[in-house]
Amino acid sequence: MFLAIFLLISLYQYVTAGQVTWITSSFKWVENAARSIWVDPKGFVSDSADSVSNYASDVVDSVAKERSQDEPFIEPARTISTADIAWSAPAYDLSGRVVKVNDGDTITVLDANQKQHKVRLYGIDTPEYKQPYSRAATRTLAGLVQGEGVGVDVKDTDSYGRTVGVVYKGNLDVNLQMVKSGYAWWYEQHAPFDDDLREAEESARMDKLGLWADPDPVPPWKWRRDHM
C-alpha cells in the first residue's frame, strides 16, 4: 500500500511539476512523526493509516497549487479560423470574410490562408469620396457585408490590381442590392448586357431611392473625368 502511494505521488509530481520534490518534505514529516511517537506512541500508531493518507492528499494539493501559481493560464491568440472563413461553396473563385469596406464599391476580403484581397464590385459604380452620397453608399455596403462571410464570382483584375467580381452573401447578390437600394449606378460601360442591374437602376430611379432623391446626380465616371 505504501509503495503504491509512493509511486503515485512521485509520478503525479513529475508529470505536473517536472521534478520530484516531495521526498525531501517527507523526511521532515518523518521527523515530526518520530517526535509524535515519543510523546504518544499509542495515539500515533492508531492514526498512522489516516495520517499517511492525509499527507499524500496534502502533497498532491500543494503541487497543484504551486503549478497554478507558477503557470498562469494564457488565453490563446484570437484569429479568424478557417472554418469561419471558408464557409462558401467551392463554386466561388474566392471566399472569405470582409475585414474592411473601403468605399461604396470596394471591399477587402480575408481568405482562409489569411491573405487579403481587395475586391471591386463588378458592374456597378458608386459616388467618389468628394461626391454627395459617397458616405451613404459606403455605409450601405458596410451594412450588408462588414464582418460577414462572402463568396466572389471573379470576372477580371483591374488596372489597380484589384479583383473584380460579383459578391454574394449567402444567396444575396450584393452588387445588385447596392443598385436596388439607390446608392450605386449600373456601370453600363463594364456590364452592358446585365439586364438585372439595368432594371434595378430604373426601379430605384423611379422610386427616388438613395442618390436618386437628387434630381440630377452626377455619375462618378463623369465626375472622375472632370475632377481627377
C-alpha positions as CSV (number, residue, x, y, z in Angstrom):
1,M,0.0,0.0,0.0
2,F,2.8,2.4,1.0
3,L,4.8,1.6,-2.1
4,A,1.7,2.3,-4.3
5,I,1.2,5.7,-2.6
6,F,4.9,6.5,-3.0
7,L,4.9,5.7,-6.7
8,L,1.6,7.6,-7.3
9,I,2.8,10.8,-5.6
10,S,6.1,10.7,-7.4
11,L,4.5,10.1,-10.8
12,Y,1.9,12.8,-10.3
13,Q,4.5,15.4,-9.2
14,Y,6.9,14.5,-12.1
15,V,4.1,14.9,-14.7
16,T,2.7,18.1,-13.3
17,A,5.8,19.8,-12.0
18,G,8.6,18.2,-14.0
19,Q,10.5,17.1,-10.9
20,V,10.1,15.1,-7.7
21,T,10.5,17.2,-4.5
22,W,8.0,15.6,-2.1
23,I,10.6,13.1,-0.8
24,T,12.6,15.9,0.9
25,S,9.4,17.1,2.5
26,S,8.7,13.6,3.7
27,F,11.8,13.5,5.8
28,K,10.5,16.5,7.7
29,W,7.2,14.6,8.2
30,V,9.0,11.5,9.4
31,E,10.9,13.7,11.9
32,N,7.7,15.1,13.2
33,A,6.2,11.7,13.3
34,A,9.1,10.3,15.4
35,R,8.5,13.1,17.8
36,S,4.9,12.2,18.0
37,I,5.7,8.5,18.7
38,W,8.0,9.6,21.5
39,V,5.2,11.7,23.1
40,D,2.2,9.5,22.4
41,P,3.1,6.2,20.7
42,K,-0.3,4.6,21.0
43,G,-2.1,7.6,19.5
44,F,0.3,7.8,16.6
45,V,0.1,4.1,15.7
46,S,-3.7,4.1,15.8
47,D,-3.9,7.0,13.5
48,S,-0.9,6.1,11.2
49,A,-3.0,5.0,8.2
50,D,-5.1,8.1,8.2
51,S,-2.0,10.3,8.7
52,V,-0.3,8.8,5.6
53,S,-3.4,9.2,3.5
54,N,-3.9,12.8,4.6
55,Y,-0.3,13.6,3.9
56,A,-0.5,12.2,0.4
57,S,-3.5,14.3,-0.3
58,D,-1.8,17.4,1.1
59,V,1.2,16.8,-1.2
60,V,-1.0,16.4,-4.3
61,D,-2.9,19.6,-3.4
62,S,0.3,21.5,-2.7
63,V,1.8,20.5,-6.1
64,A,-1.4,21.5,-7.9
65,K,-1.5,24.9,-6.1
66,E,2.2,25.6,-6.9
67,R,1.7,24.7,-10.6
68,S,-1.3,27.0,-10.9
69,Q,0.7,29.9,-9.4
70,D,3.8,29.4,-11.5
71,E,2.0,28.8,-14.8
72,P,-1.0,31.2,-15.1
73,F,-3.5,30.4,-17.8
74,I,-2.7,32.3,-21.0
75,E,-5.6,32.8,-23.4
76,P,-4.7,31.7,-27.0
77,A,-4.4,34.5,-29.5
78,R,-7.7,35.0,-31.3
79,T,-7.6,34.7,-35.1
80,I,-10.2,34.2,-37.7
81,S,-10.5,30.4,-38.1
82,T,-10.5,28.6,-41.4
83,A,-14.0,27.3,-40.6
84,D,-15.3,30.9,-40.2
85,I,-13.7,32.0,-43.5
86,A,-14.1,29.1,-45.9
87,W,-17.8,28.7,-45.5
88,S,-18.8,29.2,-49.1
89,A,-19.5,26.7,-51.8
90,P,-16.4,25.5,-53.9
91,A,-18.0,27.1,-56.9
92,Y,-16.8,30.6,-55.8
93,D,-13.5,31.7,-57.1
94,L,-12.7,33.5,-53.9
95,S,-14.3,33.2,-50.5
96,G,-13.6,34.8,-47.1
97,R,-14.6,37.3,-44.5
98,V,-14.9,41.0,-45.2
99,V,-12.4,42.8,-43.0
100,K,-12.8,46.3,-44.5
101,V,-15.2,48.3,-46.6
102,N,-13.0,50.7,-48.5
103,D,-15.8,52.6,-50.2
104,G,-19.2,52.1,-51.8
105,D,-18.0,49.6,-54.3
106,T,-14.7,48.2,-52.9
107,I,-14.1,45.7,-50.1
108,T,-11.2,43.8,-48.6
109,V,-11.7,40.1,-48.1
110,L,-9.5,37.8,-45.9
111,D,-9.3,34.3,-47.2
112,A,-8.7,31.0,-45.3
113,N,-4.9,31.4,-45.8
114,Q,-5.0,34.8,-44.0
115,K,-4.4,36.6,-47.3
116,Q,-6.2,39.8,-48.1
117,H,-7.8,40.5,-51.4
118,K,-9.1,44.0,-52.5
119,V,-12.3,43.3,-54.4
120,R,-14.0,45.9,-56.7
121,L,-17.7,45.1,-57.2
122,Y,-18.4,44.3,-60.8
123,G,-20.9,46.2,-62.9
124,I,-21.7,49.0,-60.5
125,D,-20.2,52.4,-59.7
126,T,-20.8,54.5,-56.6
127,P,-20.1,58.2,-55.8
128,E,-16.5,59.2,-55.4
129,Y,-15.2,60.4,-52.0
130,K,-16.0,64.1,-52.5
131,Q,-19.3,63.5,-54.2
132,P,-22.7,63.7,-52.5
133,Y,-23.9,60.3,-51.1
134,S,-20.4,58.8,-51.0
135,R,-20.5,58.1,-47.3
136,A,-24.1,56.9,-47.5
137,A,-23.0,54.4,-50.2
138,T,-20.1,53.2,-48.0
139,R,-22.4,52.8,-45.0
140,T,-24.9,50.9,-47.1
141,L,-22.3,48.4,-48.3
142,A,-20.9,48.1,-44.8
143,G,-24.3,47.3,-43.5
144,L,-24.5,44.4,-46.0
145,V,-21.1,42.8,-45.7
146,Q,-18.9,44.2,-42.9
147,G,-17.5,41.3,-40.9
148,E,-19.6,38.8,-43.0
149,G,-18.5,35.7,-44.9
150,V,-18.8,36.3,-48.7
151,G,-18.2,34.5,-51.9
152,V,-16.8,36.2,-55.0
153,D,-17.5,35.2,-58.6
154,V,-14.4,36.7,-60.2
155,K,-14.7,38.5,-63.5
156,D,-11.4,40.2,-64.0
157,T,-8.5,42.0,-62.5
158,D,-8.4,45.8,-63.0
159,S,-5.5,48.1,-63.7
160,Y,-5.0,48.7,-60.0
161,G,-4.6,45.0,-59.3
162,R,-7.9,44.6,-57.6
163,T,-10.1,41.5,-58.1
164,V,-13.3,42.5,-60.0
165,G,-16.3,40.3,-59.3
166,V,-19.8,39.8,-58.1
167,V,-20.0,39.5,-54.3
168,Y,-22.5,37.1,-52.7
169,K,-23.5,36.9,-49.1
170,G,-25.4,33.7,-48.9
171,N,-28.0,34.0,-51.7
172,L,-27.8,37.8,-51.8
173,D,-26.2,39.4,-54.8
174,V,-24.5,42.3,-53.1
175,N,-23.7,44.2,-56.3
176,L,-27.3,44.1,-57.4
177,Q,-28.6,45.1,-53.9
178,M,-26.4,48.2,-53.9
179,V,-28.1,49.3,-57.2
180,K,-31.6,48.4,-55.9
181,S,-31.0,50.5,-52.7
182,G,-30.3,53.5,-54.9
183,Y,-26.7,54.0,-53.8
184,A,-24.9,52.7,-56.9
185,W,-25.2,53.2,-60.7
186,W,-25.4,50.4,-63.2
187,Y,-21.9,50.6,-64.7
188,E,-23.1,50.0,-68.3
189,Q,-19.6,50.5,-69.8
190,H,-18.3,47.4,-68.0
191,A,-21.5,45.3,-67.8
192,P,-23.5,46.3,-70.9
193,F,-25.6,43.2,-71.1
194,D,-26.6,42.9,-67.4
195,D,-30.4,43.3,-67.5
196,D,-30.8,42.8,-63.8
197,L,-28.6,45.8,-63.0
198,R,-30.3,47.9,-65.6
199,E,-33.7,47.1,-64.3
200,A,-32.6,47.7,-60.7
201,E,-31.4,51.2,-61.5
202,E,-34.5,52.0,-63.4
203,S,-36.6,51.0,-60.4
204,A,-34.5,52.9,-57.9
205,R,-34.6,56.0,-60.1
206,M,-38.3,55.8,-60.4
207,D,-38.8,55.5,-56.7
208,K,-36.2,58.2,-55.9
209,L,-34.3,55.9,-53.7
210,G,-30.9,56.9,-52.2
211,L,-28.9,59.2,-54.5
212,W,-31.9,59.4,-56.9
213,A,-33.5,61.7,-54.5
214,D,-31.2,64.3,-56.2
215,P,-32.9,65.4,-59.4
216,D,-29.7,65.4,-61.3
217,P,-27.0,63.2,-59.7
218,V,-23.6,63.2,-61.5
219,P,-22.4,59.7,-62.4
220,P,-19.0,59.0,-60.8
221,W,-17.3,58.3,-64.2
222,K,-18.2,61.8,-65.3
223,W,-17.1,63.3,-62.0
224,R,-13.7,61.5,-62.3
225,R,-13.3,62.8,-65.9
226,D,-13.8,66.4,-64.7
227,H,-12.0,66.3,-61.3
228,M,-9.3,63.7,-61.5
